[in-house]
Amino acid sequence: MMTTVFVAAPKPRTWPLTLDQFAARLTERWPQAEIFAHHAPVSNEDYLDFQMDLDGMTRTASYYDRSNLILSDGDSEFWADTVVWFLGLLPADADAVAMVEVNPEYTAPIPPGADAETIRTLLEGLTEAEQHNSTRGSATRSPAVC
């Protein structure tokens, strides 16, 4: 199932990864990436939108300064390696949580040192929780952190 994947620093924490550092590492990994700098006036946050062609599709994503990575146009299987790559840009002790667009009420902590299979399983679990709860008609909500 195509969805948007969110990886975030749990509020009120932030990460030491700046937009410039992220852009440099992104172009090392994907030289063809197109990167656009923006400022969100309502939240007073700077962020980067980026897009690249991967697996025959244009994929879009965003990185908010020191706080959120948002990966669109893919699924858990597709984005798992990218999440692992991104977490590798952060200090080893950096906390991170994940959320999927189809289930915004739930977040899950990402275990330190998680590999692609662990990330894929975690994201699929979040997606399946939404499908399970929509058939039951109830959900336990957790505070949004993304």
LOLUM-855692 format. One record per atom (N, C-alpha, C): residue number from 0; residue in one letter; chain; atom name; x, z, y. Coordinates in steps of 0.2 Angstrom, whole numbers, plus 2048, in hexadecimal, padded with zeros to 3 digits. Each point is the difference from the previous one (the first is absolute). Layout:
REM residues N
+-----+-----+-------+------+-----+-----+-----+
!   n ! res ! chain ! atom !   X !   Z !   Y !
+-----+-----+-------+------+-----+-----+-----+
! NUM !   a !     A !   CA !   X !   Z !   Y !
...
+-----+-----+-------+------+-----+-----+-----+
This chain:
REM residues 146
+-----+-----+-------+------+-----+-----+-----+
!   n ! res ! chain ! atom !   X !   Z !   Y !
+-----+-----+-------+------+-----+-----+-----+
!   0 !   m !     A !    N ! 804 ! 800 ! 7FA !
!   0 !   m !     A !   CA ! 7FC ! 800 ! 806 !
!   0 !   m !     A !    C ! 804 ! 800 ! 806 !
!   1 !   m !     A !    N ! 7FF ! 7FB ! 805 !
!   1 !   m !     A !   CA ! 804 ! 800 ! 806 !
!   1 !   m !     A !    C ! 7FE ! 806 ! 804 !
!   2 !   t !     A !    N ! 804 ! 803 ! 803 !
!   2 !   t !     A !   CA ! 7FF ! 806 ! 805 !
!   2 !   t !     A !    C ! 806 ! 800 ! 805 !
!   3 !   t !     A !    N ! 7FF ! 805 ! 804 !
!   3 !   t !     A !   CA ! 805 ! 802 ! 805 !
!   3 !   t !     A !    C ! 803 ! 807 ! 7FD !
!   4 !   v !     A !    N ! 807 ! 800 ! 800 !
!   4 !   v !     A !   CA ! 803 ! 806 ! 7FE !
!   4 !   v !     A !    C ! 803 ! 804 ! 806 !
!   5 !   f !     A !    N ! 7FF ! 806 ! 801 !
!   5 !   f !     A !   CA ! 803 ! 804 ! 805 !
!   5 !   f !     A !    C ! 805 ! 805 ! 7FD !
!   6 !   v !     A !    N ! 806 ! 800 ! 804 !
!   6 !   v !     A !   CA ! 805 ! 805 ! 7FE !
!   6 !   v !     A !    C ! 801 ! 804 ! 807 !
!   7 !   a !     A !    N ! 7FF ! 807 ! 800 !
!   7 !   a !     A !   CA ! 801 ! 803 ! 806 !
!   7 !   a !     A !    C ! 804 ! 807 ! 7FF !
!   8 !   a !     A !    N ! 802 ! 802 ! 806 !
!   8 !   a !     A !   CA ! 803 ! 806 ! 800 !
!   8 !   a !     A !    C ! 7FB ! 805 ! 801 !
!   9 !   p !     A !    N ! 7FF ! 805 ! 7FC !
!   9 !   p !     A !   CA ! 7FB ! 805 ! 801 !
!   9 !   p !     A !    C ! 800 ! 803 ! 807 !
!  10 !   k !     A !    N ! 7FA ! 800 ! 803 !
!  10 !   k !     A !   CA ! 800 ! 803 ! 807 !
!  10 !   k !     A !    C ! 801 ! 807 ! 7FF !
!  11 !   p !     A !    N ! 804 ! 804 ! 805 !
!  11 !   p !     A !   CA ! 802 ! 7FD ! 806 !
!  11 !   p !     A !    C ! 808 ! 7FD ! 7FF !
!  12 !   r !     A !    N ! 802 ! 7FF ! 7FA !
!  12 !   r !     A !   CA ! 807 ! 7FE ! 7FF !
!  12 !   r !     A !    C ! 801 ! 7F9 ! 803 !
!  13 !   t !     A !    N ! 806 ! 7FE ! 801 !
!  13 !   t !     A !   CA ! 802 ! 7F9 ! 801 !
!  13 !   t !     A !    C ! 806 ! 7FF ! 7FC !
!  14 !   w !     A !    N ! 802 ! 7F9 ! 800 !
!  14 !   w !     A !   CA ! 806 ! 7FE ! 7FD !
!  14 !   w !     A !    C ! 805 ! 7FE ! 805 !
!  15 !   p !     A !    N ! 807 ! 800 ! 7FE !
!  15 !   p !     A !   CA ! 805 ! 7FE ! 805 !
!  15 !   p !     A !    C ! 801 ! 7F9 ! 801 !
!  16 !   l !     A !    N ! 7FC ! 7FC ! 7FC !
!  16 !   l !     A !   CA ! 801 ! 7F8 ! 800 !
!  16 !   l !     A !    C ! 7FC ! 7FD ! 806 !
!  17 !   t !     A !    N ! 805 ! 7FE ! 805 !
!  17 !   t !     A !   CA ! 7FD ! 7FD ! 806 !
!  17 !   t !     A !    C ! 7FD ! 7F9 ! 7FF !
!  18 !   l !     A !    N ! 7FD ! 7FD ! 805 !
!  18 !   l !     A !   CA ! 7FE ! 7F9 ! 7FF !
!  18 !   l !     A !    C ! 806 ! 7FB ! 800 !
!  19 !   d !     A !    N ! 805 ! 801 ! 804 !
!  19 !   d !     A !   CA ! 806 ! 7FC ! 7FF !
!  19 !   d !     A !    C ! 803 ! 800 ! 7FA !
!  20 !   q !     A !    N ! 801 ! 806 ! 7FD !
!  20 !   q !     A !   CA ! 803 ! 801 ! 7F9 !
!  20 !   q !     A !    C ! 7FC ! 7FD ! 7FB !
!  21 !   f !     A !    N ! 7F9 ! 801 ! 800 !
!  21 !   f !     A !   CA ! 7FC ! 7FC ! 7FC !
!  21 !   f !     A !    C ! 800 ! 7F9 ! 800 !
!  22 !   a !     A !    N ! 800 ! 7FD ! 806 !
!  22 !   a !     A !   CA ! 800 ! 7F9 ! 801 !
!  22 !   a !     A !    C ! 807 ! 7FD ! 7FD !
!  23 !   a !     A !    N ! 805 ! 803 ! 801 !
!  23 !   a !     A !   CA ! 807 ! 7FE ! 7FE !
!  23 !   a !     A !    C ! 800 ! 800 ! 7F8 !
!  24 !   r !     A !    N ! 7FD ! 805 ! 7FD !
!  24 !   r !     A !   CA ! 800 ! 800 ! 7F9 !
!  24 !   r !     A !    C ! 7FB ! 7FB ! 7FD !
!  25 !   l !     A !    N ! 7FB ! 7FF ! 803 !
!  25 !   l !     A !   CA ! 7FB ! 7FC ! 7FE !
!  25 !   l !     A !    C ! 803 ! 7F9 ! 800 !
!  26 !   t !     A !    N ! 803 ! 7FE ! 805 !
!  26 !   t !     A !   CA ! 803 ! 7F9 ! 800 !
!  26 !   t !     A !    C ! 806 ! 7FF ! 7FB !
!  27 !   e !     A !    N ! 803 ! 806 ! 7FE !
!  27 !   e !     A !   CA ! 805 ! 7FF ! 7FB !
!  27 !   e !     A !    C ! 7FC ! 7FF ! 7F9 !
!  28 !   r !     A !    N ! 7FB ! 803 ! 7FF !
!  28 !   r !     A !   CA ! 7FC ! 7FF ! 7FA !
!  28 !   r !     A !    C ! 7FC ! 7F9 ! 800 !
!  29 !   w !     A !    N ! 7FD ! 7FF ! 805 !
!  29 !   w !     A !   CA ! 7FC ! 7F9 ! 801 !
!  29 !   w !     A !    C ! 802 ! 7FD ! 806 !
!  30 !   p !     A !    N ! 805 ! 7FC ! 800 !
!  30 !   p !     A !   CA ! 803 ! 7FC ! 806 !
!  30 !   p !     A !    C ! 7FA ! 7FC ! 803 !
!  31 !   q !     A !    N ! 7FB ! 7FD ! 7FD !
!  31 !   q !     A !   CA ! 7FB ! 7FC ! 802 !
!  31 !   q !     A !    C ! 7FA ! 804 ! 804 !
!  32 !   a !     A !    N ! 801 ! 806 ! 800 !
!  32 !   a !     A !   CA ! 7FA ! 804 ! 803 !
!  32 !   a !     A !    C ! 800 ! 7FF ! 807 !
!  33 !   e !     A !    N ! 7FA ! 7FF ! 802 !
!  33 !   e !     A !   CA ! 7FE ! 800 ! 807 !
!  33 !   e !     A !    C ! 7FE ! 807 ! 803 !
!  34 !   i !     A !    N ! 803 ! 802 ! 805 !
!  34 !   i !     A !   CA ! 7FF ! 807 ! 802 !
!  34 !   i !     A !    C ! 7FE ! 800 ! 807 !
!  35 !   f !     A !    N ! 7FA ! 804 ! 802 !
!  35 !   f !     A !   CA ! 7FD ! 800 ! 806 !
!  35 !   f !     A !    C ! 800 ! 807 ! 803 !
!  36 !   a !     A !    N ! 803 ! 802 ! 805 !
!  36 !   a !     A !   CA ! 7FF ! 807 ! 803 !
!  36 !   a !     A !    C ! 7FA ! 801 ! 804 !
!  37 !   h !     A !    N ! 7FD ! 805 ! 7FF !
!  37 !   h !     A !   CA ! 7F9 ! 802 ! 804 !
!  37 !   h !     A !    C ! 800 ! 807 ! 802 !
!  38 !   h !     A !    N ! 7FC ! 802 ! 805 !
!  38 !   h !     A !   CA ! 7FF ! 806 ! 802 !
!  38 !   h !     A !    C ! 7F8 ! 802 ! 7FF !
!  39 !   a !     A !    N ! 7FE ! 805 ! 7FD !
!  39 !   a !     A !   CA ! 7F9 ! 802 ! 800 !
!  39 !   a !     A !    C ! 7FE ! 805 ! 805 !
!  40 !   p !     A !    N ! 7FD ! 7FD ! 806 !
!  40 !   p !     A !   CA ! 7FF ! 805 ! 805 !
!  40 !   p !     A !    C ! 7FB ! 806 ! 7FF !
!  41 !   v !     A !    N ! 7FC ! 7FF ! 7FB !
!  41 !   v !     A !   CA ! 7FB ! 806 ! 7FF !
!  41 !   v !     A !    C ! 804 ! 806 ! 7FD !
!  42 !   s !     A !    N ! 804 ! 7FE ! 7FB !
!  42 !   s !     A !   CA ! 804 ! 805 ! 7FD !
!  42 !   s !     A !    C ! 807 ! 801 ! 803 !
!  43 !   n !     A !    N ! 802 ! 7FC ! 804 !
!  43 !   n !     A !   CA ! 806 ! 800 ! 804 !
!  43 !   n !     A !    C ! 806 ! 800 ! 7FA !
!  44 !   e !     A !    N ! 7FF ! 7FB ! 7FC !
!  44 !   e !     A !   CA ! 805 ! 7FF ! 7FA !
!  44 !   e !     A !    C ! 803 ! 7F9 ! 801 !
!  45 !   d !     A !    N ! 806 ! 800 ! 7FE !
!  45 !   d !     A !   CA ! 804 ! 7F9 ! 800 !
!  45 !   d !     A !    C ! 800 ! 7FE ! 7F8 !
!  46 !   y !     A !    N ! 7FF ! 7FA ! 7FF !
!  46 !   y !     A !   CA ! 800 ! 7FE ! 7F9 !
!  46 !   y !     A !    C ! 802 ! 7F9 ! 7FF !
!  47 !   l !     A !    N ! 802 ! 7FE ! 7FA !
!  47 !   l !     A !   CA ! 802 ! 7F9 ! 7FE !
!  47 !   l !     A !    C ! 7FB ! 7FD ! 7FC !
!  48 !   d !     A !    N ! 7FD ! 7FA ! 801 !
!  48 !   d !     A !   CA ! 7FC ! 7FC ! 7FB !
!  48 !   d !     A !    C ! 806 ! 7FB ! 7FD !
!  49 !   f !     A !    N ! 7FF ! 7FF ! 7FA !
!  49 !   f !     A !   CA ! 804 ! 7FB ! 7FD !
!  49 !   f !     A !    C ! 7FD ! 7FC ! 7FB !
!  50 !   q !     A !    N ! 802 ! 7FA ! 7FF !
!  50 !   q !     A !   CA ! 7FD ! 7FC ! 7FB !
!  50 !   q !     A !    C ! 805 ! 7FB ! 7FC !
!  51 !   m !     A !    N ! 7FF ! 7FF ! 7FA !
!  51 !   m !     A !   CA ! 804 ! 7FB ! 7FC !
!  51 !   m !     A !    C ! 7FD ! 7FD ! 7FB !
!  52 !   d !     A !    N ! 802 ! 7FB ! 7FD !
!  52 !   d !     A !   CA ! 7FD ! 7FC ! 7FB !
!  52 !   d !     A !    C ! 804 ! 803 ! 7F9 !
!  53 !   l !     A !    N ! 7FB ! 803 ! 7FC !
!  53 !   l !     A !   CA ! 803 ! 803 ! 7FA !
!  53 !   l !     A !    C ! 7FB ! 7FE ! 7FA !
!  54 !   d !     A !    N ! 803 ! 7FD ! 7FB !
!  54 !   d !     A !   CA ! 7FB ! 7FE ! 7FA !
!  54 !   d !     A !    C ! 7FB ! 7FB ! 802 !
!  55 !   g !     A !    N ! 802 ! 7FC ! 805 !
!  55 !   g !     A !   CA ! 7FB ! 7FB ! 802 !
!  55 !   g !     A !    C ! 7FB ! 802 ! 805 !
!  56 !   m !     A !    N ! 800 ! 806 ! 802 !
!  56 !   m !     A !   CA ! 7FB ! 802 ! 805 !
!  56 !   m !     A !    C ! 804 ! 803 ! 806 !
!  57 !   t !     A !    N ! 7FC ! 7FF ! 806 !
!  57 !   t !     A !   CA ! 803 ! 804 ! 806 !
!  57 !   t !     A !    C ! 7FE ! 807 ! 7FF !
!  58 !   r !     A !    N ! 804 ! 805 ! 800 !
!  58 !   r !     A !   CA ! 7FF ! 807 ! 800 !
!  58 !   r !     A !    C ! 801 ! 803 ! 807 !
!  59 !   t !     A !    N ! 7FC ! 805 ! 802 !
!  59 !   t !     A !   CA ! 801 ! 803 ! 806 !
!  59 !   t !     A !    C ! 801 ! 807 ! 7FF !
!  60 !   a !     A !    N ! 803 ! 803 ! 805 !
!  60 !   a !     A !   CA ! 801 ! 808 ! 7FF !
!  60 !   a !     A !    C ! 802 ! 802 ! 807 !
!  61 !   s !     A !    N ! 800 ! 807 ! 801 !
!  61 !   s !     A !   CA ! 802 ! 803 ! 806 !
!  61 !   s !     A !    C ! 804 ! 806 ! 7FF !
!  62 !   y !     A !    N ! 804 ! 802 ! 804 !
!  62 !   y !     A !   CA ! 804 ! 806 ! 800 !
!  62 !   y !     A !    C ! 7FF ! 804 ! 807 !
!  63 !   y !     A !    N ! 7FD ! 806 ! 800 !
!  63 !   y !     A !   CA ! 800 ! 804 ! 806 !
!  63 !   y !     A !    C ! 806 ! 804 ! 801 !
!  64 !   d !     A !    N ! 802 ! 801 ! 806 !
!  64 !   d !     A !   CA ! 806 ! 803 ! 801 !
!  64 !   d !     A !    C ! 801 ! 807 ! 7FD !
!  65 !   r !     A !    N ! 804 ! 801 ! 7FB !
!  65 !   r !     A !   CA ! 801 ! 806 ! 7FD !
!  65 !   r !     A !    C ! 7FA ! 803 ! 7FC !
!  66 !   s !     A !    N ! 7FB ! 7FC ! 7FE !
!  66 !   s !     A !   CA ! 7FA ! 804 ! 7FD !
!  66 !   s !     A !    C ! 7FD ! 7FC ! 7FA !
!  67 !   n !     A !    N ! 7FE ! 7FA ! 801 !
!  67 !   n !     A !   CA ! 7FC ! 7FC ! 7FB !
!  67 !   n !     A !    C ! 802 ! 7F9 ! 7FF !
!  68 !   l !     A !    N ! 800 ! 7FF ! 7F9 !
!  68 !   l !     A !   CA ! 801 ! 7F9 ! 7FE !
!  68 !   l !     A !    C ! 7F9 ! 7FD ! 7FD !
!  69 !   i !     A !    N ! 7FE ! 7FB ! 802 !
!  69 !   i !     A !   CA ! 7F9 ! 7FD ! 7FE !
!  69 !   i !     A !    C ! 802 ! 7F9 ! 7FD !
!  70 !   l !     A !    N ! 7FE ! 7FF ! 7FA !
!  70 !   l !     A !   CA ! 801 ! 7FA ! 7FC !
!  70 !   l !     A !    C ! 7FA ! 7FD ! 7FE !
!  71 !   s !     A !    N ! 7FE ! 7FA ! 803 !
!  71 !   s !     A !   CA ! 7FA ! 7FC ! 7FE !
!  71 !   s !     A !    C ! 801 ! 7FB ! 7FC !
!  72 !   d !     A !    N ! 7FA ! 7FD ! 7FE !
!  72 !   d !     A !   CA ! 800 ! 7F9 ! 7FC !
!  72 !   d !     A !    C ! 804 ! 801 ! 7F9 !
!  73 !   g !     A !    N ! 7FF ! 805 ! 7FD !
!  73 !   g !     A !   CA ! 803 ! 801 ! 7F9 !
!  73 !   g !     A !    C ! 7FC ! 806 ! 7FC !
!  74 !   d !     A !    N ! 803 ! 801 ! 7FB !
!  74 !   d !     A !   CA ! 7FD ! 806 ! 7FB !
!  74 !   d !     A !    C ! 806 ! 805 ! 7FE !
!  75 !   s !     A !    N ! 7FE ! 804 ! 7FC !
!  75 !   s !     A !   CA ! 805 ! 806 ! 7FE !
!  75 !   s !     A !    C ! 806 ! 7FC ! 7FD !
!  76 !   e !     A !    N ! 7FF ! 7FC ! 7FC !
!  76 !   e !     A !   CA ! 805 ! 7FD ! 7FC !
!  76 !   e !     A !    C ! 805 ! 7FC ! 805 !
!  77 !   f !     A !    N ! 7FD ! 7FC ! 804 !
!  77 !   f !     A !   CA ! 804 ! 7FC ! 805 !
!  77 !   f !     A !    C ! 804 ! 804 ! 805 !
!  78 !   w !     A !    N ! 7FD ! 806 ! 803 !
!  78 !   w !     A !   CA ! 804 ! 804 ! 805 !
!  78 !   w !     A !    C ! 804 ! 805 ! 7FD !
!  79 !   a !     A !    N ! 800 ! 802 ! 7FA !
!  79 !   a !     A !   CA ! 804 ! 806 ! 7FD !
!  79 !   a !     A !    C ! 807 ! 7FF ! 802 !
!  80 !   d !     A !    N ! 803 ! 7FB ! 7FE !
!  80 !   d !     A !   CA ! 808 ! 7FF ! 802 !
!  80 !   d !     A !    C ! 801 ! 801 ! 807 !
!  81 !   t !     A !    N ! 7FC ! 7FD ! 804 !
!  81 !   t !     A !   CA ! 801 ! 801 ! 808 !
!  81 !   t !     A !    C ! 7FF ! 807 ! 802 !
!  82 !   v !     A !    N ! 7FC ! 804 ! 7FD !
!  82 !   v !     A !   CA ! 7FF ! 807 ! 802 !
!  82 !   v !     A !    C ! 807 ! 803 ! 7FE !
!  83 !   v !     A !    N ! 802 ! 7FF ! 7FA !
!  83 !   v !     A !   CA ! 806 ! 803 ! 7FD !
!  83 !   v !     A !    C ! 806 ! 7FE ! 805 !
!  84 !   w !     A !    N ! 801 ! 7FA ! 802 !
!  84 !   w !     A !   CA ! 805 ! 7FE ! 805 !
!  84 !   w !     A !    C ! 7FF ! 804 ! 806 !
!  85 !   f !     A !    N ! 7FA ! 800 ! 803 !
!  85 !   f !     A !   CA ! 7FF ! 804 ! 806 !
!  85 !   f !     A !    C ! 802 ! 807 ! 800 !
!  86 !   l !     A !    N ! 7FE ! 803 ! 7FA !
!  86 !   l !     A !   CA ! 802 ! 807 ! 800 !
!  86 !   l !     A !    C ! 807 ! 801 ! 7FF !
!  87 !   g !     A !    N ! 804 ! 7FB ! 7FE !
!  87 !   g !     A !   CA ! 807 ! 800 ! 800 !
!  87 !   g !     A !    C ! 803 ! 800 ! 806 !
!  88 !   l !     A !    N ! 7FC ! 7FE ! 805 !
!  88 !   l !     A !   CA ! 803 ! 800 ! 807 !
!  88 !   l !     A !    C ! 800 ! 807 ! 803 !
!  89 !   l !     A !    N ! 7FC ! 804 ! 7FD !
!  89 !   l !     A !   CA ! 7FF ! 807 ! 803 !
!  89 !   l !     A !    C ! 805 ! 805 ! 7FD !
!  90 !   p !     A !    N ! 801 ! 806 ! 803 !
!  90 !   p !     A !   CA ! 804 ! 805 ! 7FD !
!  90 !   p !     A !    C ! 7FC ! 802 ! 7F9 !
!  91 !   a !     A !    N ! 805 ! 802 ! 7FB !
!  91 !   a !     A !   CA ! 7FD ! 802 ! 7FA !
!  91 !   a !     A !    C ! 7FB ! 805 ! 800 !
!  92 !   d !     A !    N ! 800 ! 804 ! 805 !
!  92 !   d !     A !   CA ! 7FB ! 806 ! 800 !
!  92 !   d !     A !    C ! 7FA ! 7FF ! 804 !
!  93 !   a !     A !    N ! 7FF ! 7F9 ! 802 !
!  93 !   a !     A !   CA ! 7FB ! 7FF ! 805 !
!  93 !   a !     A !    C ! 7F9 ! 800 ! 7FC !
!  94 !   d !     A !    N ! 7FB ! 803 ! 802 !
!  94 !   d !     A !   CA ! 7FA ! 800 ! 7FD !
!  94 !   d !     A !    C ! 7FC ! 7FA ! 802 !
!  95 !   a !     A !    N ! 7FC ! 7FE ! 7FB !
!  95 !   a !     A !   CA ! 7FC ! 7FA ! 801 !
!  95 !   a !     A !    C ! 7F9 ! 801 ! 7FC !
!  96 !   v !     A !    N ! 7FB ! 7FD ! 803 !
!  96 !   v !     A !   CA ! 7FA ! 800 ! 7FC !
!  96 !   v !     A !    C ! 7FD ! 7F8 ! 800 !
!  97 !   a !     A !    N ! 7FC ! 7FF ! 7FC !
!  97 !   a !     A !   CA ! 7FD ! 7F9 ! 7FF !
!  97 !   a !     A !    C ! 7F8 ! 800 ! 800 !
!  98 !   m !     A !    N ! 7FE ! 7FB ! 802 !
!  98 !   m !     A !   CA ! 7F8 ! 7FF ! 801 !
!  98 !   m !     A !    C ! 7FF ! 7F9 ! 7FF !
!  99 !   v !     A !    N ! 7FA ! 7FE ! 7FD !
!  99 !   v !     A !   CA ! 7FE ! 7F9 ! 800 !
!  99 !   v !     A !    C ! 7FA ! 7FF ! 804 !
! 100 !   e !     A !    N ! 7FF ! 7FA ! 803 !
! 100 !   e !     A !   CA ! 7FB ! 7FE ! 804 !
! 100 !   e !     A !    C ! 7F9 ! 801 ! 7FD !
! 101 !   v !     A !    N ! 7FF ! 7FF ! 7F9 !
! 101 !   v !     A !   CA ! 7FA ! 800 ! 7FD !
! 101 !   v !     A !    C ! 7FE ! 807 ! 7FF !
! 102 !   n !     A !    N ! 804 ! 805 ! 801 !
! 102 !   n !     A !   CA ! 7FF ! 807 ! 7FF !
! 102 !   n !     A !    C ! 803 ! 805 ! 805 !
! 103 !   p !     A !    N ! 7FE ! 7FF ! 806 !
! 103 !   p !     A !   CA ! 803 ! 804 ! 806 !
! 103 !   p !     A !    C ! 7FF ! 807 ! 800 !
! 104 !   e !     A !    N ! 7FC ! 803 ! 7FC !
! 104 !   e !     A !   CA ! 7FF ! 807 ! 800 !
! 104 !   e !     A !    C ! 805 ! 804 ! 7FC !
! 105 !   y !     A !    N ! 804 ! 7FC ! 7FC !
! 105 !   y !     A !   CA ! 805 ! 803 ! 7FB !
! 105 !   y !     A !    C ! 807 ! 7FE ! 802 !
! 106 !   t !     A !    N ! 805 ! 805 ! 800 !
! 106 !   t !     A !   CA ! 807 ! 7FE ! 801 !
! 106 !   t !     A !    C ! 803 ! 804 ! 7FA !
! 107 !   a !     A !    N ! 806 ! 7FD ! 7FF !
! 107 !   a !     A !   CA ! 804 ! 803 ! 7FA !
! 107 !   a !     A !    C ! 807 ! 801 ! 802 !
! 108 !   p !     A !    N ! 804 ! 806 ! 7FF !
! 108 !   p !     A !   CA ! 807 ! 800 ! 802 !
! 108 !   p !     A !    C ! 804 ! 7FB ! 7FB !
! 109 !   i !     A !    N ! 805 ! 7FD ! 803 !
! 109 !   i !     A !   CA ! 804 ! 7FC ! 7FC !
! 109 !   i !     A !    C ! 806 ! 804 ! 7FE !
! 110 !   p !     A !    N ! 801 ! 801 ! 7F9 !
! 110 !   p !     A !   CA ! 805 ! 804 ! 7FE !
! 110 !   p !     A !    C ! 807 ! 7FE ! 802 !
! 111 !   p !     A !    N ! 805 ! 804 ! 802 !
! 111 !   p !     A !   CA ! 807 ! 7FE ! 802 !
! 111 !   p !     A !    C ! 803 ! 7FC ! 7FA !
! 112 !   g !     A !    N ! 803 ! 7FB ! 802 !
! 112 !   g !     A !   CA ! 804 ! 7FC ! 7FB !
! 112 !   g !     A !    C ! 7FB ! 7FB ! 7FC !
! 113 !   a !     A !    N ! 7FA ! 7FF ! 802 !
! 113 !   a !     A !   CA ! 7FB ! 7FC ! 7FC !
! 113 !   a !     A !    C ! 803 ! 7F9 ! 7FF !
! 114 !   d !     A !    N ! 7FF ! 7FE ! 7FA !
! 114 !   d !     A !   CA ! 801 ! 7F9 ! 7FF !
! 114 !   d !     A !    C ! 7FA ! 7FB ! 800 !
! 115 !   a !     A !    N ! 801 ! 7FA ! 7FF !
! 115 !   a !     A !   CA ! 7FA ! 7FB ! 801 !
! 115 !   a !     A !    C ! 7FA ! 802 ! 7FC !
! 116 !   e !     A !    N ! 802 ! 801 ! 7FA !
! 116 !   e !     A !   CA ! 7FA ! 802 ! 7FB !
! 116 !   e !     A !    C ! 7FD ! 806 ! 802 !
! 117 !   t !     A !    N ! 803 ! 805 ! 802 !
! 117 !   t !     A !   CA ! 7FD ! 806 ! 803 !
! 117 !   t !     A !    C ! 7FB ! 7FF ! 806 !
! 118 !   i !     A !    N ! 803 ! 7FC ! 805 !
! 118 !   i !     A !   CA ! 7FC ! 7FE ! 805 !
! 118 !   i !     A !    C ! 7FA ! 7FC ! 7FE !
! 119 !   r !     A !    N ! 801 ! 7FB ! 7FC !
! 119 !   r !     A !   CA ! 7FA ! 7FC ! 7FE !
! 119 !   r !     A !    C ! 7FB ! 804 ! 7FD !
! 120 !   t !     A !    N ! 802 ! 805 ! 7FB !
! 120 !   t !     A !   CA ! 7FB ! 804 ! 7FD !
! 120 !   t !     A !    C ! 7FC ! 804 ! 805 !
! 121 !   l !     A !    N ! 804 ! 803 ! 805 !
! 121 !   l !     A !   CA ! 7FD ! 804 ! 805 !
! 121 !   l !     A !    C ! 7FB ! 7FC ! 804 !
! 122 !   l !     A !    N ! 802 ! 7FA ! 802 !
! 122 !   l !     A !   CA ! 7FB ! 7FC ! 804 !
! 122 !   l !     A !    C ! 7FA ! 7FE ! 7FC !
! 123 !   e !     A !    N ! 801 ! 7FE ! 7FA !
! 123 !   e !     A !   CA ! 7FA ! 7FE ! 7FC !
! 123 !   e !     A !    C ! 7FC ! 806 ! 7FF !
! 124 !   g !     A !    N ! 803 ! 806 ! 7FF !
! 124 !   g !     A !   CA ! 7FC ! 806 ! 7FF !
! 124 !   g !     A !    C ! 7FB ! 801 ! 807 !
! 125 !   l !     A !    N ! 803 ! 7FF ! 805 !
! 125 !   l !     A !   CA ! 7FC ! 801 ! 807 !
! 125 !   l !     A !    C ! 7FA ! 7FB ! 800 !
! 126 !   t !     A !    N ! 802 ! 7F9 ! 7FE !
! 126 !   t !     A !   CA ! 7FB ! 7FB ! 800 !
! 126 !   t !     A !    C ! 7FA ! 802 ! 7FA !
! 127 !   e !     A !    N ! 802 ! 802 ! 7FB !
! 127 !   e !     A !   CA ! 7FC ! 802 ! 7FA !
! 127 !   e !     A !    C ! 7FB ! 806 ! 802 !
! 128 !   a !     A !    N ! 803 ! 804 ! 804 !
! 128 !   a !     A !   CA ! 7FC ! 806 ! 802 !
! 128 !   a !     A !    C ! 7FA ! 7FE ! 804 !
! 129 !   e !     A !    N ! 801 ! 7FB ! 805 !
! 129 !   e !     A !   CA ! 7FB ! 7FD ! 804 !
! 129 !   e !     A !    C ! 7FB ! 7FD ! 7FB !
! 130 !   q !     A !    N ! 802 ! 7FC ! 7FC !
! 130 !   q !     A !   CA ! 7FB ! 7FD ! 7FB !
! 130 !   q !     A !    C ! 7FC ! 805 ! 7FC !
! 131 !   h !     A !    N ! 803 ! 805 ! 7FE !
! 131 !   h !     A !   CA ! 7FD ! 805 ! 7FC !
! 131 !   h !     A !    C ! 7FB ! 804 ! 804 !
! 132 !   n !     A !    N ! 802 ! 802 ! 806 !
! 132 !   n !     A !   CA ! 7FC ! 804 ! 805 !
! 132 !   n !     A !    C ! 7FA ! 7FB ! 802 !
! 133 !   s !     A !    N ! 801 ! 7FA ! 801 !
! 133 !   s !     A !   CA ! 7FA ! 7FC ! 803 !
! 133 !   s !     A !    C ! 7FB ! 7FF ! 7FA !
! 134 !   t !     A !    N ! 802 ! 801 ! 7FA !
! 134 !   t !     A !   CA ! 7FB ! 800 ! 7FB !
! 134 !   t !     A !    C ! 7FC ! 806 ! 7FF !
! 135 !   r !     A !    N ! 804 ! 806 ! 802 !
! 135 !   r !     A !   CA ! 7FD ! 807 ! 7FF !
! 135 !   r !     A !    C ! 7FC ! 801 ! 806 !
! 136 !   g !     A !    N ! 801 ! 7FD ! 806 !
! 136 !   g !     A !   CA ! 7FD ! 802 ! 806 !
! 136 !   g !     A !    C ! 802 ! 806 ! 804 !
! 137 !   s !     A !    N ! 806 ! 803 ! 7FE !
! 137 !   s !     A !   CA ! 803 ! 805 ! 804 !
! 137 !   s !     A !    C ! 807 ! 7FF ! 800 !
! 138 !   a !     A !    N ! 803 ! 804 ! 805 !
! 138 !   a !     A !   CA ! 808 ! 7FF ! 800 !
! 138 !   a !     A !    C ! 802 ! 807 ! 803 !
! 139 !   t !     A !    N ! 806 ! 802 ! 7FE !
! 139 !   t !     A !   CA ! 803 ! 805 ! 804 !
! 139 !   t !     A !    C ! 805 ! 7FD ! 805 !
! 140 !   r !     A !    N ! 7FF ! 802 ! 806 !
! 140 !   r !     A !   CA ! 804 ! 7FD ! 805 !
! 140 !   r !     A !    C ! 806 ! 805 ! 802 !
! 141 !   s !     A !    N ! 805 ! 7FD ! 802 !
! 141 !   s !     A !   CA ! 806 ! 803 ! 802 !
! 141 !   s !     A !    C ! 801 ! 7FE ! 807 !
! 142 !   p !     A !    N ! 804 ! 804 ! 804 !
! 142 !   p !     A !   CA ! 801 ! 7FD ! 807 !
! 142 !   p !     A !    C ! 804 ! 7FA ! 800 !
! 143 !   a !     A !    N ! 7FE ! 7FC ! 805 !
! 143 !   a !     A !   CA ! 804 ! 7F9 ! 800 !
! 143 !   a !     A !    C ! 807 ! 802 ! 804 !
! 144 !   v !     A !    N ! 805 ! 7FD ! 7FD !
! 144 !   v !     A !   CA ! 807 ! 801 ! 803 !
! 144 !   v !     A !    C ! 803 ! 7FA ! 803 !
! 145 !   c !     A !    N ! 7FD ! 7FA ! 7FF !
! 145 !   c !     A !   CA ! 803 ! 7FA ! 802 !
! 145 !   c !     A !    C ! 7FD ! 7FE ! 806 !
+-----+-----+-------+------+-----+-----+-----+
